Amino acid sequence: MRTIREIKKQREWSKEERANNSIIGLVPTLGFLHKGHLSLVRKAREVSDSVVVSIFVNPTQFGPGEDYKEYPREEVRDLQLLENEEVDVAFIPSREEMYPEDYETYVAVEKFSKNYCGSSRPGHFRGVTTVVIKLLLIVQPDIAVFGEKDYQQLVIVKRMVRDLNIPIQILSSPIVRERDGLAMSSRNRYLNPEERKNATVLYDSMKEAQQLVNKGMTDVDALKKEMIKIIEGRKHPRVEYIEFVEPETLKRVKKVGVSNRILMAVHIGRTRLIDNMEIRGQVE
Ligand code: PAF
């Protein structure tokens, strides 16, 4: 595996690969890799000849007062994990290379970026789409793989690629969960042992919602009330939002249809966790 830190070198590598007709797969990450990331790497491996994993804690997607500084960084460990996965390139650009002092240009998927996580994290998705388009232009992959854990992000990236006619296929990979259901996330490491136990409440409440739908409850307000009851039955949580949406457009629904998505953000102590799940209603 090669570690490339300069944009110019990454471009040269990609140019050579493309000249050899290799299909390049990219997995963009913030680092501090876990099994969820490795599942994305494996998916990229299945569909590409060469796999590039980028590690970059992107400052433009963190708001003031968020955890940019504390975000866990463990490069040596990450590189070992990627080496084990037989990744071809770890692309690790510096902040200065990605955003020189006079940097001015941002890309935003307007409407999709405002709701849900976008309301409590203004500017977050603009930072994500900006760095993603930069990575796509630098690495020039044929395929890029994103996790379903950040479902809103996935929909936004797909829309950006569609709207800007970027000739890259965006693939996704399902959430990887701990044994007790907690979605894997680098931020789980902020949870103390008691909070960690309570953090399963996101998944538990979504599973309960599915059971209620199976029993015939399809009204979203009623389902949300039941979910909030479960969540507030535990210590430390604060619900930021729970929404039931159309999977492609992220439009809110009032009744659960054949297939919708639950999106949610809950604060457990000082840690903000997000999760999502497909919820299936009756076939009409
Ligand atoms: O999902 C992430 O890890 C990040 O938002 C991404 C896509 C790597 C952009 O910085």
Residues whose N, C-alpha, C, O or C-beta is under 5 A from the ligand:
A	BS01	PAF	P28 T29 L30 F56 N58 V128 V131 D150
